[in-house]
């Protein structure tokens, strides 16, 4: 790093090359044109789709970065709205990196970090989130002793006291949400059924810090991640599994930038897919199943574009008897975000719901009877948007229920 980028440190100087090289081709607004099936479902940027101004797209964010760098632009309430209505879904990055090897998502992340360093963030809508992190150590204003309630009666091992095959990192959202805690239970039940020793940290499990990172407070995230790496490295295991896409991408992709996390990190769908391939997990066809049930799958951004996990959930769905997978027009790398990520649902719930409603509409267009995902944030937002029009379920629950029929 040169002196000009280090003293004083300016996150925008780390991305200025991309900011000044953006040619405004506008391809980051749309899914890959070669696979476009329906013009109704062709847009890929949630904030651009909703607010319609150039500044809300990735190309506009590059121009904002240039303006802040050369001093021709200053912060305003509108500018902060532009920065914080981005869900950081990574769609622009997926398109732009394939076409011209650039990463507009890094510019967006740098803009938010810059806002924190300049003292104009957090925005007022995010202040309760940071207050909760300070007071409770999680973004949901819940005391730590409640983080273990989902595991009551499951007789899970204490990973701080004995060696385990897997440490199950529950995640704050899955642990505290009374509906989503069933996903946590299902995950450990599946792993235990494969004769694996599963341990948890219970009420001592820390927050991964994803929300702090996504909204731009990199210094606080860095300190938390460094502390968490120390905690996790003391656990006698070589593998960590999570059913939260956000926790998975944070532990897997972001922690290595902070320190050396010794254990490998997996999402539960990866491991279940491996169990199926090894025939350590077998689904038996139910006699009640008379016809194929059409289902569709929503790729969580932090599982798909962030970590490249596209095939495993589809392998599992196709292996479950009685299900037939039908893809939405926007899928895999071209998936449309659910609208909940990067602090958007907390700060702008109406807008987040609008995005999720567009995704539910797309799911319904396939004729599917069930919308499947593999992320608690996606499930929360899509459930609210669906309003009974289509059931929304985590893939892990389908696996457990199929096992119970066997």
KOLNU-916843 format. One line per field, with one value per residue (C-alpha): x, y, z; residue in one letter. Coordinates in steps of 0.25 Angstrom, whole numbers. Layout:
BEGIN
px: X/...
py: Y/...
pz: Z/...
resn: A/...
***
This chain:
BEGIN
px: 0/6/7/-4/-14/-9/-7/-17/-25/-36/-45/-48/-34/-34/-45/-42/-37/-50/-57/-50/-51/-66/-70/-85/-89/-101/-100/-100/-115/-119/-117/-108/-115/-111/-121/-132/-145/-155/-153/-162/-152/-139/-134/-124/-122/-132/-130/-129/-141/-149/-144/-140/-129/-115/-109/-116/-109/-95/-90/-96/-89/-76/-79/-82/-68/-61/-69/-65/-51/-49/-57/-68/-79/-82/-91/-106/-118/-121/-107/-108/-121/-114/-103/-112/-123/-113/-115/-100/-106/-94/-102/-94/-81/-85/-89/-77/-66/-70/-70/-58/-52/-56/-63/-73/-78/-64/-67/-80/-74/-63/-74/-80/-67/-64/-77/-74/-60/-65/-75/-88/-92/-98/-111/-122/-130/-118/-115/-124/-116/-103/-109/-113/-99/-93/-103/-106/-96/-106/-114/-128/-128/-128/-120/-110/-116/-127/-118/-118/-133/-135/-126/-134/-136/-127/-115/-105/-90/-83/-72/-64/-62/-60/-56/-67/-68/-75/-77/-91/-91/-105/-105/-113/-125/-127/-125/-135/-146/-157/-160/-146/-141/-147/-137/-126/-133/-134/-119/-114/-124/-119/-105/-107/-115/-102/-95/-87/-83/-89/-85/-90/-86/-100/-101/-86/-87/-83/-90/-82/-82/-88/-98/-87/-78/-89/-94/-79/-74/-61/-53/-64/-65/-50/-49/-61/-56/-42/-48/-57/-45/-38/-51/-53/-39/-40/-51/-46/-52/-47/-61/-71/-85/-96/-110/-109/-104/-99/-91/-86/-80/-75/-68/-63/-60/-58/-51/-38/-36/-35/-28/-26/-38/-33/-46/-53/-66/-78/-92/-102/-107/-92/-91/-105/-101/-89/-96/-106/-94/-88/-101/-100/-113/-124/-138/-149/-161/-174/-185/-194/-187/-196/-191/-179/-180/-175/-165/-155/-142/-138/-123/-118/-108/-98/-99/-99/-92/-83/-79/-82/-92/-102/-102/-103/-117/-122/-116/-123/-137/-136/-133/-145/-156/-169/-162/-160/-151/-155/-145/-149/-145/-135/-126/-113/-103/-114/-123/-131/-129/-140/-137/-134/-118/-108/-117/-128/-139/-136/-135/-145/-155/-165/-155/-149/-163/-165/-153/-158/-172/-165/-158/-170/-177/-166/-167/-182/-180/-173/-186/-178/-186/-174/-163/-150/-138/-126/-125/-132/-132/-138/-148/-153/-154/-161/-170/-175/-177/-183/-196/-200/-200/-189/-182/-168/-159/-144/-138/-133/-147/-151/-139/-143/-157/-153/-144/-156/-164/-153
py: 0/14/25/33/21/19/33/36/24/26/14/21/21/6/6/18/10/4/17/24/13/10/13/13/2/0/-16/-16/-13/-25/-40/-47/-44/-58/-65/-54/-61/-51/-36/-34/-41/-35/-25/-29/-17/-16/-1/3/-4/3/17/18/28/25/28/16/7/2/11/23/19/19/34/37/31/40/52/49/47/60/68/72/65/65/57/60/52/48/43/34/29/25/18/11/6/-3/-18/-21/-33/-34/-35/-23/-30/-43/-36/-26/-36/-46/-35/-26/-31/-20/-20/-9/-16/-12/2/1/-5/6/17/12/10/25/30/24/29/43/42/43/28/21/27/29/17/8/14/3/-7/-2/0/-14/-19/-11/-15/-29/-34/-37/-28/-33/-27/-40/-45/-55/-65/-67/-71/-85/-87/-93/-105/-108/-123/-127/-131/-125/-125/-113/-110/-103/-115/-127/-130/-130/-134/-120/-108/-103/-88/-84/-69/-58/-58/-73/-74/-63/-63/-73/-78/-79/-87/-99/-98/-99/-111/-118/-116/-122/-134/-137/-136/-145/-155/-157/-161/-148/-142/-128/-117/-103/-91/-88/-74/-72/-72/-58/-50/-52/-37/-38/-26/-17/-20/-18/-5/0/0/-8/-4/-10/-22/-24/-24/-33/-43/-43/-47/-57/-64/-66/-72/-81/-86/-91/-101/-115/-117/-116/-112/-101/-102/-91/-91/-75/-71/-58/-64/-74/-63/-55/-66/-72/-60/-48/-54/-58/-43/-41/-54/-69/-77/-91/-98/-100/-93/-100/-97/-108/-110/-113/-124/-130/-131/-138/-148/-151/-154/-163/-170/-167/-160/-166/-162/-172/-169/-167/-176/-163/-156/-157/-146/-137/-124/-112/-104/-93/-89/-75/-73/-65/-55/-58/-73/-72/-60/-58/-72/-79/-89/-92/-107/-113/-108/-112/-126/-127/-122/-132/-144/-141/-150/-144/-130/-125/-112/-101/-89/-75/-66/-60/-71/-75/-63/-55/-57/-45/-41/-43/-29/-31/-30/-20/-14/-10/-17/-11/3/3/-8/-3/-3/-17/-22/-16/-24/-37/-35/-35/-48/-55/-50/-56/-69/-70/-68/-82/-89/-94/-98/-96/-85/-91/-83/-86/-73/-67/-53/-57/-66/-55/-45/-54/-59/-45/-42/-55/-53/-67/-67/-77/-85/-81/-91/-94/-105/-111/-113/-121/-130/-133/-135/-145/-152/-154/-161/-171
pz: 0/-4/6/-2/2/16/21/24/20/11/6/-7/-11/-11/-22/-29/-41/-43/-40/-51/-61/-61/-75/-72/-81/-72/-73/-58/-58/-65/-64/-74/-87/-93/-83/-82/-83/-79/-80/-68/-60/-66/-56/-46/-37/-26/-22/-37/-40/-29/-30/-45/-44/-49/-35/-30/-39/-38/-49/-41/-29/-37/-40/-26/-22/-32/-27/-13/-17/-25/-15/-25/-17/-2/7/8/13/-2/-4/9/4/-9/-1/9/0/-7/-2/-6/-13/-22/-35/-41/-37/-44/-57/-57/-53/-64/-75/-71/-58/-49/-36/-33/-20/-14/-18/-11/2/2/1/13/21/16/22/35/35/32/43/35/38/44/39/49/44/48/62/69/62/68/81/82/78/89/100/96/86/75/65/71/85/91/104/101/111/101/89/94/96/82/87/99/100/89/98/89/93/98/88/98/106/97/83/72/58/55/62/58/58/59/56/63/54/54/69/73/63/69/54/49/61/55/44/55/61/48/44/57/55/41/45/58/49/41/54/55/68/67/77/80/88/93/100/98/83/78/67/54/52/38/39/45/33/22/27/27/41/37/50/59/51/50/65/67/56/62/76/70/62/76/82/70/69/83/79/76/63/48/43/45/39/39/33/32/18/24/35/25/16/27/34/21/12/21/34/26/23/38/43/42/45/46/44/30/29/22/19/23/9/5/16/13/-2/2/11/-1/-10/0/2/17/16/8/5/3/-6/2/-2/-1/-12/-24/-33/-34/-26/-34/-25/-28/-21/-17/-17/-5/-9/2/-2/-17/-22/-10/-8/-21/-15/-26/-29/-15/-11/-25/-23/-10/-16/-28/-18/-10/-14/-20/-23/-37/-38/-47/-48/-47/-59/-50/-44/-39/-42/-48/-36/-31/-17/-6/-2/13/13/17/28/17/24/37/31/20/23/12/1/6/5/-9/-14/-7/-14/-27/-24/-19/-32/-40/-32/-35/-50/-50/-46/-33/-21/-11/-10/-4/1/10/18/30/25/12/19/28/17/6/17/19/5/1/10/8/-7/-7/5/8/14/18/10/23/28/15/17/32/28/17/27/37/26/23
resn: X/X/X/X/X/X/X/X/X/X/X/X/X/X/X/X/X/X/X/X/X/X/X/X/X/X/X/X/X/X/X/X/X/X/X/X/X/X/X/X/X/X/X/X/X/X/X/X/X/X/X/X/X/X/X/X/X/X/X/X/X/X/X/X/X/X/X/X/X/X/X/X/X/X/X/X/X/X/X/X/X/X/X/X/X/X/X/X/X/X/X/X/X/X/X/X/X/X/X/X/X/X/X/X/X/X/X/X/X/X/X/X/X/X/X/X/X/X/X/X/X/X/X/X/X/X/X/X/X/X/X/X/X/X/X/X/X/X/X/X/X/X/X/X/X/X/X/X/X/X/X/X/X/X/X/X/X/X/X/X/X/X/X/X/X/X/X/X/X/X/X/X/X/X/X/X/X/X/X/X/X/X/X/X/X/X/X/X/X/X/X/X/X/X/X/X/X/X/X/X/X/X/X/X/X/X/X/X/X/X/X/X/X/X/X/X/X/X/X/X/X/X/X/X/X/X/X/X/X/X/X/X/X/X/X/X/X/X/X/X/X/X/X/X/X/X/X/X/X/X/X/X/X/X/X/X/X/X/X/X/X/X/X/X/X/X/X/X/X/X/X/X/X/X/X/X/X/X/X/X/X/X/X/X/X/X/X/X/X/X/X/X/X/X/X/X/X/X/X/X/X/X/X/X/X/X/X/X/X/X/X/X/X/X/X/X/X/X/X/X/X/X/X/X/X/X/X/X/X/X/X/X/X/X/X/X/X/X/X/X/X/X/X/X/X/X/X/X/X/X/X/X/X/X/X/X/X/X/X/X/X/X/X/X/X/X/X/X/X/X/X/X/X/X/X/X/X/X/X/X/X/X/X/X/X/X/X/X/X/X/X/X/X/X/X/X/X/X/X/X/X/X/X/X/X/X
***
